[in-house]
């Protein structure tokens, strides 16, 4: 593989987004089996500890550590809020998986795609075309059709 192809592969948001979708799908399947015989909150804690350990190894192994004092207060605030959102999402997701079918829970969870589009427009000033809005509506409709 030449350097140009490798470089474009590393910076392709589409590739990383697709990989995220694949891993999210696997997460739903693995988590559904994993919560069968354990409290969903404890399952979320175990999952979180795994994520922390893996990320710590990645950050350390790739030399991405940086001085915490160099990170702005605003960055810390929004990472804190993001972490709280992630934690709440994971707790709700694992509880839903404990109670429902993965094939129904995951599409409802993916309504986050619709909410991100709306929140991006409202809070971040992002612009979506008519075609983009059609896609958002289709994602919402598809999620609801699969779930119900």
trRosetta pair geometry for C-beta under 8 A, 3 or more apart (Angstrom, degrees):
i j d omega theta_ij theta_ji phi_ij phi_ji
1 5 5.2 -117 -172 83 90 123
1 6 5.3 104 131 -59 118 96
2 5 5.3 91 60 11 76 101
2 6 7.1 -145 98 -4 37 93
3 6 5.6 -59 -146 41 33 112
3 7 6.0 35 157 -23 68 108
4 7 5.8 -53 -144 35 27 111
4 8 6.4 21 159 -13 63 106
5 8 6.0 -58 -147 39 29 105
5 9 6.2 35 152 -24 64 109
6 9 5.6 -55 -149 35 30 116
6 10 6.5 30 155 -20 64 105
7 10 5.9 -55 -151 33 31 110
7 11 6.6 1 160 3 64 112
8 11 6.2 -71 -143 51 32 95
8 12 6.1 51 155 -51 68 102
9 12 5.9 -40 -143 4 28 119
9 15 6.4 5 -159 14 63 174
12 15 3.9 63 96 6 118 110
12 16 6.7 158 93 -8 66 83
13 16 5.8 -60 -148 44 37 108
13 17 5.9 40 154 -23 70 108
14 17 5.7 -55 -144 37 28 111
14 18 6.3 29 155 -19 63 106
15 18 5.8 -57 -150 36 29 110
15 19 6.4 27 153 -16 65 106
16 19 5.6 -51 -145 39 33 112
16 20 6.3 43 150 -26 63 102
17 20 5.4 -48 -150 31 32 118
17 21 6.7 36 150 -20 62 101
18 21 5.6 -50 -154 32 35 113
18 22 6.6 36 149 -18 65 102
19 22 5.5 -51 -148 35 37 113
19 23 6.3 29 156 -12 68 106
20 23 6.0 -60 -146 43 29 105
20 24 6.0 32 154 -22 65 109
21 24 5.6 -53 -142 36 29 113
21 25 6.4 32 156 -21 63 104
22 25 5.9 -56 -154 33 29 111
22 26 6.6 24 151 -13 63 106
23 26 5.5 -52 -146 40 36 111
23 27 6.1 48 150 -29 65 102
24 27 5.3 -47 -148 29 32 119
24 28 6.8 36 152 -22 62 98
24 106 7.9 130 143 -149 95 111
25 28 5.9 -50 -157 28 33 111
25 29 6.8 26 151 -12 64 105
25 106 7.2 60 -118 -157 61 152
26 29 5.7 -58 -151 40 37 109
26 30 5.9 30 156 -13 72 110
27 30 6.0 -59 -139 44 27 105
27 31 5.7 25 162 -19 65 115
28 31 5.9 -57 -138 40 22 109
28 32 6.3 29 159 -26 61 105
28 97 7.0 -167 -153 -102 70 126
28 102 4.8 127 156 -163 102 109
28 105 7.0 174 -149 85 114 106
28 106 4.5 4 -120 -83 160 122
28 109 7.9 -171 -93 39 121 150
29 32 5.9 -51 -150 27 27 112
29 33 7.0 18 155 -7 60 104
29 102 6.1 94 -91 173 49 165
30 33 6.1 -63 -158 41 32 105
30 34 5.9 31 150 -22 68 117
31 34 5.2 -59 -139 42 33 115
31 35 6.1 24 166 -17 70 107
31 43 7.1 110 -155 154 84 129
31 47 7.2 9 -106 -84 104 145
31 93 7.5 8 138 132 162 104
31 94 6.2 -112 -179 -109 124 80
31 97 5.4 8 121 148 106 175
31 102 7.8 139 72 -109 87 115
32 35 6.6 -59 -144 35 22 100
32 36 7.6 50 149 -52 53 87
32 97 5.0 -126 -93 -171 67 113
32 101 8.0 24 -134 -164 139 39
32 102 4.1 -64 -63 -62 147 121
32 105 8.0 163 -87 40 108 137
33 36 6.0 -27 -168 -19 38 117
34 38 7.3 -40 156 39 68 121
34 43 5.7 130 129 -149 103 121
34 46 8.0 -147 173 83 128 132
34 47 7.8 103 124 -67 157 107
35 38 6.1 -102 -140 63 45 82
35 40 5.2 26 -146 -102 128 75
35 43 4.7 -50 -96 -50 83 173
35 94 5.7 163 -85 -170 142 89
35 97 5.5 113 33 104 148 109
35 98 4.7 -103 146 -83 133 84
38 42 5.4 -107 165 83 107 117
38 43 5.1 130 97 -62 117 95
38 46 7.9 7 134 1 158 141
39 42 4.4 79 69 10 97 107
39 43 6.8 -163 91 -10 48 85
40 43 5.3 -51 -146 35 36 117
40 44 6.5 41 152 -23 65 100
40 91 7.5 103 128 -161 102 56
40 94 4.1 156 -174 129 98 99
40 95 4.6 143 108 -83 159 53
40 97 7.1 149 -125 62 120 88
40 98 4.3 -96 -67 -32 122 140
41 44 5.6 -49 -151 31 34 113
41 45 6.7 37 149 -20 63 101
41 91 6.3 19 -110 -136 76 95
41 94 7.3 154 -71 91 30 132
41 95 7.7 24 -54 -68 71 96
42 45 5.5 -49 -151 33 37 114
42 46 6.5 38 151 -19 66 102
43 46 5.8 -52 -149 35 33 111
43 47 6.3 34 152 -19 65 106
43 94 5.3 178 86 -164 115 139
43 98 7.9 163 25 -68 146 112
44 47 5.6 -54 -147 38 32 113
44 48 6.2 35 153 -23 65 107
44 87 7.9 97 162 -157 128 67
44 90 5.0 128 -144 136 113 106
44 91 5.3 7 -97 -91 174 58
44 94 4.7 -141 -63 8 98 156
45 48 5.6 -55 -147 35 30 113
45 49 6.5 31 155 -20 64 103
46 49 5.8 -53 -151 33 31 111
46 50 6.7 33 151 -19 63 103
47 50 5.7 -56 -155 34 33 113
47 51 6.4 33 149 -19 67 105
47 90 6.9 -158 87 -169 134 131
47 94 7.6 -166 8 -78 144 135
48 51 5.5 -52 -148 35 34 113
48 52 6.3 37 153 -21 66 104
48 87 7.6 29 -100 -112 139 85
48 90 7.0 118 -67 122 101 164
49 52 5.6 -50 -146 35 32 113
49 53 6.4 31 156 -17 64 106
50 53 6.0 -58 -150 37 29 109
50 54 6.2 24 157 -15 66 110
51 54 6.0 -59 -145 40 27 107
51 55 6.1 22 160 -14 65 112
52 55 6.1 -62 -144 42 24 106
52 56 6.1 27 158 -23 63 109
53 56 5.8 -55 -146 34 27 112
53 57 6.5 26 156 -16 62 106
54 57 5.9 -58 -154 37 31 110
54 58 6.4 29 151 -19 66 107
55 58 5.5 -53 -144 37 35 112
55 59 6.1 32 159 -17 69 106
56 59 6.0 -54 -142 39 28 107
56 60 6.1 22 159 -12 63 113
57 60 5.9 -60 -141 44 26 107
57 61 5.6 22 163 -17 65 118
58 61 5.9 -59 -134 43 22 108
58 62 6.0 2 170 -2 62 115
58 64 7.7 -5 129 29 74 130
59 62 6.6 -68 -139 46 20 96
59 64 4.7 -96 -150 69 68 106
59 65 6.0 96 151 -66 100 68
60 63 7.8 27 176 -69 29 31
60 64 8.0 -73 -45 43 17 75
60 65 6.4 33 -100 -44 55 114
66 70 5.9 -85 153 61 109 129
66 71 7.2 115 100 -51 116 98
67 70 4.5 84 78 -6 97 109
67 71 7.9 -169 99 -14 59 80
68 71 5.8 -49 -161 20 48 114
71 75 5.1 -108 178 81 92 136
71 76 6.1 107 124 -53 112 91
72 75 4.5 102 61 3 83 102
72 76 7.1 -146 99 -2 48 84
73 76 5.5 -53 -149 38 36 112
73 77 6.2 41 151 -24 67 103
74 77 5.6 -51 -148 32 32 115
74 78 6.5 18 159 -9 65 106
75 78 6.3 -63 -147 42 28 100
75 79 6.1 25 157 -15 66 111
76 79 5.8 -60 -142 42 28 108
76 80 6.1 34 156 -24 65 107
77 80 5.7 -57 -152 34 26 113
77 81 6.5 22 153 -14 63 106
78 81 5.5 -47 -143 39 37 112
78 82 6.1 42 153 -21 65 105
79 82 5.4 -50 -143 39 33 115
79 83 6.2 38 153 -22 64 104
80 83 5.7 -54 -148 35 29 112
80 84 6.5 29 153 -18 63 104
81 84 5.7 -51 -148 35 32 111
81 85 6.4 34 152 -18 64 105
82 85 5.6 -55 -150 38 32 113
82 86 6.3 34 152 -21 65 105
83 86 5.5 -50 -144 35 32 112
83 87 6.3 33 156 -19 64 105
84 87 5.8 -53 -147 36 30 112
84 88 6.3 29 155 -16 64 107
85 88 5.8 -56 -146 39 29 108
85 89 6.1 32 154 -21 65 109
86 89 5.6 -56 -147 37 29 114
86 90 6.2 27 157 -18 66 107
87 90 5.9 -55 -145 37 29 108
87 91 6.3 28 157 -18 64 106
88 91 5.8 -54 -147 36 30 111
88 92 6.3 25 157 -13 64 109
89 92 6.0 -62 -149 41 27 107
89 93 5.9 28 155 -23 66 112
89 109 7.9 96 -171 -148 99 101
89 112 7.8 35 -132 -88 132 144
90 93 5.5 -54 -139 37 29 113
90 94 6.2 25 163 -15 66 106
91 94 6.3 -57 -146 38 25 104
91 95 6.4 23 155 -16 61 110
92 95 5.7 -58 -148 39 30 111
92 96 6.2 31 154 -20 66 107
93 96 5.7 -55 -149 37 29 111
93 97 6.4 28 153 -18 64 105
93 105 7.2 113 -156 162 67 120
93 109 5.8 52 -113 -107 104 134
94 97 5.5 -50 -145 37 34 112
94 98 6.4 42 152 -25 64 102
95 98 5.6 -50 -151 30 32 115
95 99 6.5 14 155 -5 64 112
96 99 6.0 -70 -148 47 30 101
96 100 5.6 -28 174 29 71 115
96 105 4.5 141 134 -136 112 120
96 108 7.4 -133 -172 75 153 129
96 109 7.4 174 76 -60 154 105
97 100 6.8 -75 -115 59 21 74
97 102 6.1 29 -132 -91 94 75
97 105 5.3 -159 -81 83 61 173
100 104 5.3 -98 161 79 121 115
100 105 4.8 142 86 -59 118 102
101 104 4.5 73 69 14 95 104
101 105 6.6 -174 85 -10 43 89
102 105 5.7 -56 -131 40 30 108
102 106 5.8 31 171 -23 67 110
103 106 6.7 -37 -127 30 20 110
103 107 7.6 18 166 -12 48 105
103 146 7.0 -118 163 169 80 102
104 107 6.7 -59 -158 33 30 104
104 108 7.0 23 153 -11 63 110
104 146 7.1 -173 -112 132 50 76
104 147 4.7 95 -160 -143 73 62
104 148 7.7 93 -143 -60 108 37
105 108 6.1 -68 -159 40 34 108
105 109 6.2 35 150 -22 71 109
105 147 7.8 109 -59 -124 15 101
106 109 5.4 -55 -148 36 34 116
106 110 6.4 33 154 -22 66 106
107 110 5.4 -55 -148 35 35 113
107 111 7.6 59 148 -37 59 81
107 142 7.3 -128 -152 125 121 74
107 143 4.1 168 169 -149 93 69
107 144 7.6 -153 138 -39 122 20
107 146 4.1 156 -63 80 164 122
107 147 4.6 -143 79 -52 119 94
108 111 5.8 -24 -171 -6 43 114
108 143 6.3 131 -84 168 32 109
108 147 4.8 87 -51 -107 91 151
109 112 6.4 -16 163 -10 57 110
110 113 5.5 3 172 -5 75 110
110 139 7.3 -118 137 178 104 105
110 143 5.4 -157 79 -107 98 124
111 114 5.1 -37 -169 30 65 116
111 115 6.4 64 135 -17 76 101
111 139 7.8 147 -116 133 48 97
111 140 6.4 62 -128 -118 89 72
111 143 5.2 170 -68 124 80 164
112 115 5.3 -56 -145 44 39 112
112 116 6.0 47 153 -27 70 101
113 116 5.9 -50 -147 31 27 112
113 117 6.8 29 152 -19 59 103
113 136 7.5 -164 129 -129 89 71
113 139 5.2 -90 97 161 130 152
114 117 5.9 -55 -157 32 31 112
114 118 6.6 24 150 -12 65 107
114 136 5.5 112 -124 -172 73 89
114 139 5.7 -172 -64 94 90 114
114 140 4.6 68 -89 -73 148 99
114 143 7.6 -111 -19 15 124 146
115 118 5.7 -56 -146 41 35 109
115 119 5.8 30 157 -14 70 110
116 119 5.8 -56 -136 45 28 107
116 120 5.8 37 158 -28 64 108
117 120 5.8 -53 -145 32 24 115
117 121 6.7 21 156 -15 59 105
117 128 6.3 44 -168 -71 103 154
117 132 7.4 177 -147 156 127 103
117 133 7.9 151 159 -106 138 55
117 136 4.6 -127 83 -108 169 131
118 121 6.0 -59 -155 36 30 108
118 122 6.1 16 156 -9 67 114
118 136 7.7 129 -46 -171 79 146
119 122 5.7 -60 -136 46 32 105
119 123 5.2 -10 179 16 73 118
119 124 7.4 57 133 -2 68 99
120 123 7.0 -58 -110 53 14 83
120 124 4.9 -39 -156 43 55 122
120 126 4.1 -18 151 31 100 138
120 128 7.8 93 90 -44 116 111
121 124 7.4 -3 -36 55 9 78
121 125 7.5 26 -162 -135 36 11
121 126 5.5 -83 -82 68 48 80
121 127 7.3 87 -117 -98 86 25
121 128 6.1 -62 -77 1 119 108
128 132 3.7 -131 -170 98 94 137
128 133 5.5 118 124 -54 121 78
128 136 7.2 19 178 -24 158 133
129 132 4.7 107 49 2 69 101
129 133 7.2 -131 98 -1 41 85
130 133 5.7 -53 -150 37 34 111
130 134 6.5 40 149 -23 64 102
131 134 5.5 -48 -150 31 34 116
131 135 6.7 39 149 -19 63 101
132 135 5.6 -54 -156 34 34 114
132 136 6.5 36 147 -21 66 102
133 136 5.4 -47 -147 33 38 115
133 137 6.4 39 152 -18 66 103
134 137 5.7 -55 -150 37 32 111
134 138 6.3 31 151 -18 65 107
135 138 5.6 -56 -145 38 31 111
135 139 6.4 36 154 -22 65 102
136 139 5.8 -51 -150 32 31 112
136 140 6.6 30 151 -17 63 105
137 140 5.7 -54 -151 37 32 112
137 141 6.3 30 152 -16 66 107
138 141 5.6 -52 -141 40 33 110
138 142 5.9 35 157 -20 66 108
139 142 5.8 -56 -144 39 26 111
139 143 6.2 29 157 -21 63 107
140 143 5.9 -55 -148 34 27 110
140 144 6.5 21 157 -13 62 109
141 144 5.9 -62 -151 40 29 108
141 145 6.2 28 154 -20 67 109
142 145 5.7 -55 -144 36 30 111
142 146 6.3 25 160 -15 66 106
143 146 6.1 -58 -148 38 27 106
143 147 6.1 18 158 -14 64 116
144 147 5.8 -61 -139 42 28 108
144 148 5.9 -14 174 17 67 112
145 148 7.0 -74 -131 54 18 80
